[in-house]
Amino acid sequence: METFFDNLFSVFFIETLLNGLLYGGVLALLSLGLNLIFGVIDVVWICYAELVMLGMYAVYFAHNVYGLPMLPACAVAILAVALLGYILHRVVIAHVLGKAPINQLLATGGVLFFLQSIATLIFGVEFLSVGVSLGSFQITEDIYVSKSQLVAFIIAAVTVLGMYLFLSRSYMGAAIRAISQDREIMILMGVDANRLYGITSAIGGGLAGLAACLLALQFDVHPFVGISFGPLVFMICVMGGLGNLVGGFIAAFVFAQLIATGSYFADLEWGAVLAFCVFVIAMFIRPEGLFARKS
């Protein structure tokens, strides 16, 4: 017990909690895009993490191969993935709208394996690094925080706030919220649902591109990098209530702290196991998600 309490109140544990908080910001950004798409279009993009993977490749090639500064390289990646999200909707998603959920999952699952295979054929399987290091930020004499994680958290927080203001204050945001709540009535009122679906897919793709820029500062890119966070983001969205932006936001920080705490007392794999166990228990208690809207 003494060892446990020594660990609990150590400087390293406080640093772990801070890192979990910062990691939660990026997970919240990832869940925001996936929840937005599901809430409006009512189709779960199983391949969402692969869009992030392609965005990370876009950052790498724009910055390391073509020599663009980091900010323009990120802008290129965001626009490219936003366009990819729009194309994905037109080519694949639009044809499975209103179909059985299993058909939608098979379609987006097929896109997942297609994108992984294409990335493997074109880029190979080696790990590539953007090579941008921002160093560490000293909070106290003994506590340091990665500047990359801090920048990612700030950008993620600003983006989440910006999306909230866009959805609550703008005409387009109001239309997106309205069609997510009652698509049949909105269509009968003459709203162009296909246009809104395309815009939402592009916004979701843009959010995936932004997340890719933040992740590229912290992780190497390879064709299967989506496996490391894709299932986790999906669990966050389900636990928060698919389509519930606030629920996904809260669940992202819960999962991030579970992973950080479990990793501190054991190792990274046990942190993921702890998060998965909490997810399974939560699904037994409330299968529709802890923060799902009541019908």
C-alpha positions in Angstrom: 0.0 0.0 0.0 2.8 2.3 0.8 4.2 1.9 -2.7 0.8 2.5 -4.2 0.3 5.8 -2.3 3.9 6.9 -3.1 3.1 6.4 -6.8 -0.3 8.1 -6.4 1.1 11.4 -5.0 4.3 11.4 -7.0 5.3 14.2 -9.5 5.3 11.6 -12.2 1.7 10.7 -11.6 0.7 14.4 -11.8 2.6 14.6 -15.1 0.8 11.5 -16.3 -2.6 13.1 -15.5 -1.6 16.2 -17.4 -0.5 14.2 -20.4 -3.8 12.3 -20.3 -5.7 15.6 -20.3 -3.7 16.8 -23.3 -4.2 13.5 -25.1 -8.0 13.8 -24.4 -8.1 17.0 -26.5 -6.9 15.2 -29.6 -9.3 12.3 -29.0 -12.1 14.8 -28.5 -11.3 16.3 -31.9 -11.3 12.9 -33.5 -14.6 11.9 -32.0 -16.1 15.3 -33.0 -15.7 14.6 -36.7 -17.1 11.1 -36.5 -20.0 12.1 -34.3 -20.9 15.0 -36.6 -21.0 12.7 -39.6 -23.1 10.1 -37.8 -25.5 12.7 -36.3 -26.3 14.2 -39.6 -25.9 11.4 -42.2 -26.7 8.5 -39.8 -23.9 6.4 -41.2 -20.9 5.3 -39.1 -17.6 5.8 -41.1 -15.6 2.8 -39.9 -12.9 4.1 -42.3 -12.6 7.5 -40.5 -9.2 6.7 -39.0 -7.9 5.9 -42.4 -8.8 9.4 -43.5 -6.6 10.6 -40.7 -3.8 8.3 -41.8 -3.9 9.8 -45.3 -3.9 13.2 -43.8 -0.7 12.4 -41.9 0.9 11.2 -45.1 -0.2 14.5 -46.7 1.5 16.5 -43.9 4.7 14.4 -44.3 5.0 14.8 -48.1 4.0 18.4 -48.1 6.5 19.3 -45.5 9.4 16.8 -45.9 9.3 16.0 -49.6 8.0 19.2 -51.2 9.5 21.6 -48.6 6.4 23.5 -47.5 6.6 25.1 -44.1 4.6 23.3 -41.4 1.5 25.6 -41.4 1.0 25.5 -45.2 1.6 21.8 -45.2 -1.1 21.4 -42.6 -3.5 23.6 -44.6 -2.9 21.4 -47.7 -3.6 18.2 -45.6 -6.8 19.7 -44.1 -8.1 20.7 -47.6 -7.1 17.4 -49.1 -8.8 15.3 -46.5 -11.9 17.5 -46.6 -12.1 16.9 -50.3 -11.5 13.2 -49.8 -14.4 13.2 -47.3 -16.7 14.8 -49.8 -15.7 12.4 -52.6 -16.1 9.4 -50.2 -19.7 10.6 -49.5 -20.5 11.0 -53.2 -18.9 7.8 -54.4 -19.8 5.4 -51.5 -21.9 6.8 -48.7 -24.7 8.3 -50.8 -25.4 4.8 -52.2 -26.0 3.2 -48.8 -28.1 5.9 -47.2 -31.3 4.3 -45.8 -29.9 0.8 -46.3 -29.5 -1.8 -43.6 -26.8 -0.9 -41.0 -24.9 -4.1 -41.9 -24.6 -2.9 -45.5 -23.3 0.5 -44.4 -20.7 -1.1 -42.1 -19.6 -3.5 -44.9 -19.3 -0.6 -47.4 -17.2 1.7 -45.1 -15.3 -1.4 -43.8 -14.4 -2.1 -47.4 -13.2 1.4 -47.9 -11.0 1.0 -44.7 -9.2 -2.0 -46.2 -9.0 -0.3 -49.6 -7.3 2.8 -48.2 -4.9 0.7 -46.1 -4.0 -1.4 -49.1 -3.5 1.6 -51.4 -1.3 3.3 -48.8 0.8 0.2 -48.4 1.3 -0.2 -52.2 2.1 3.5 -52.7 4.1 4.4 -49.5 5.3 1.0 -48.3 5.2 -0.1 -44.7 8.2 1.9 -43.3 7.5 4.3 -40.5 7.9 8.0 -41.5 8.4 10.9 -39.2 7.7 14.6 -40.0 10.7 15.4 -37.8 9.3 18.5 -36.1 10.1 18.6 -32.4 8.8 21.4 -30.3 10.5 20.3 -27.1 9.0 20.4 -23.6 7.4 23.0 -21.5 8.4 23.3 -17.8 5.4 23.8 -15.5 7.3 23.3 -12.2 10.8 22.3 -11.3 10.0 18.6 -11.8 7.0 18.6 -14.2 7.4 18.8 -17.9 4.8 18.7 -20.6 5.4 18.1 -24.3 4.9 21.3 -26.3 3.5 19.2 -29.2 0.8 17.8 -26.9 0.1 21.2 -25.5 -0.3 22.8 -29.0 -2.5 19.9 -30.1 -4.7 20.3 -27.0 -5.1 24.1 -27.5 -5.9 23.7 -31.2 -8.3 20.9 -30.5 -10.0 22.9 -27.8 -10.3 26.0 -30.1 -11.7 23.8 -32.9 -14.3 22.2 -30.6 -15.4 25.6 -29.4 -15.5 26.9 -33.0 -17.6 23.9 -34.1 -20.0 24.6 -31.2 -20.4 28.3 -32.3 -20.8 27.3 -35.9 -23.5 24.8 -35.2 -25.3 27.0 -32.7 -24.9 30.5 -34.3 -24.7 30.1 -38.1 -27.5 29.5 -40.6 -25.7 26.5 -42.0 -25.0 25.1 -38.6 -28.7 25.5 -37.7 -29.6 23.6 -40.9 -27.2 20.8 -40.0 -28.6 20.5 -36.5 -32.2 20.6 -37.8 -31.6 17.8 -40.4 -29.8 15.7 -37.8 -32.9 15.9 -35.5 -35.6 15.3 -38.1 -34.4 14.7 -41.7 -37.8 13.7 -43.0 -39.5 16.9 -42.1 -36.5 19.0 -43.3 -36.7 17.2 -46.7 -40.4 17.9 -46.9 -39.7 21.6 -46.2 -37.6 21.7 -49.4 -34.1 21.5 -47.8 -31.5 20.0 -50.1 -30.4 17.1 -47.9 -27.7 15.9 -50.4 -26.1 19.3 -50.2 -26.0 19.3 -46.5 -24.7 15.7 -46.4 -21.9 16.7 -48.7 -21.0 19.8 -46.7 -21.1 17.7 -43.5 -18.8 15.1 -45.0 -16.4 17.7 -46.1 -16.4 19.3 -42.6 -15.9 15.8 -41.0 -13.0 15.2 -43.5 -11.5 18.6 -42.6 -11.6 17.7 -38.9 -9.9 14.4 -39.7 -7.2 16.4 -41.6 -6.7 18.7 -38.7 -6.4 15.8 -36.3 -3.9 14.3 -38.7 -1.7 17.4 -38.5 -1.8 17.2 -34.7 -1.0 13.5 -34.6 1.8 13.9 -37.1 3.7 16.0 -34.6 3.6 13.2 -32.0 3.5 9.9 -34.0 5.2 8.3 -37.0 3.0 7.7 -40.0 2.5 4.3 -41.6 -0.4 2.6 -43.4 -1.8 1.0 -40.2 -1.4 3.9 -37.9 -5.3 4.2 -37.8 -5.4 0.9 -35.9 -3.8 2.5 -32.9 -6.6 5.0 -32.4 -9.5 4.1 -34.7 -11.1 1.5 -32.5 -10.6 3.8 -29.5 -12.3 6.7 -31.2 -15.2 4.5 -32.2 -15.6 3.3 -28.5 -15.5 6.9 -27.4 -18.3 7.8 -29.8 -20.4 4.8 -28.8 -19.9 5.4 -25.1 -20.8 9.1 -25.4 -23.8 8.3 -27.6 -23.4 8.2 -31.3 -24.2 11.6 -32.7 -23.9 13.3 -29.4 -21.1 15.8 -29.7 -21.0 16.7 -26.0 -21.2 13.1 -24.9 -18.3 12.2 -27.2 -16.3 15.2 -25.9 -16.7 14.0 -22.2 -16.0 10.4 -23.1 -12.8 11.3 -24.9 -11.3 12.8 -21.7 -12.5 9.9 -19.6 -10.9 7.4 -21.9 -7.7 9.4 -22.1 -7.3 9.5 -18.3 -8.1 5.8 -18.1 -5.3 5.0 -20.6 -2.9 7.4 -18.9 -3.6 6.1 -15.4 -3.5 2.4 -16.4 -0.2 3.0 -18.3 1.3 4.7 -15.3 0.6 1.9 -12.8 1.2 -1.0 -15.3 2.1 -0.3 -18.9 0.5 1.1 -22.1 -1.3 -2.2 -23.0 -2.9 -2.4 -19.6 -4.1 1.2 -19.9 -5.9 0.2 -23.1 -7.3 -2.9 -21.4 -8.7 -0.8 -18.5 -10.4 1.6 -21.0 -11.9 -1.3 -22.8 -13.2 -2.9 -19.6 -14.9 0.4 -18.6 -16.4 0.6 -22.1 -17.9 -2.9 -21.8 -19.3 -2.2 -18.3 -20.8 1.0 -19.5 -22.4 -0.8 -22.5 -24.0 -3.3 -20.1 -25.4 -0.4 -18.0 -26.6 1.8 -20.9 -26.2 0.1 -24.3 -27.3 3.2 -26.2 -24.4 5.3 -24.7 -24.1 7.1 -21.4 -25.0 10.4 -22.9 -27.4 9.3 -25.7 -30.4 11.5 -26.4 -33.6 10.2 -25.0 -36.2 9.5 -27.7 
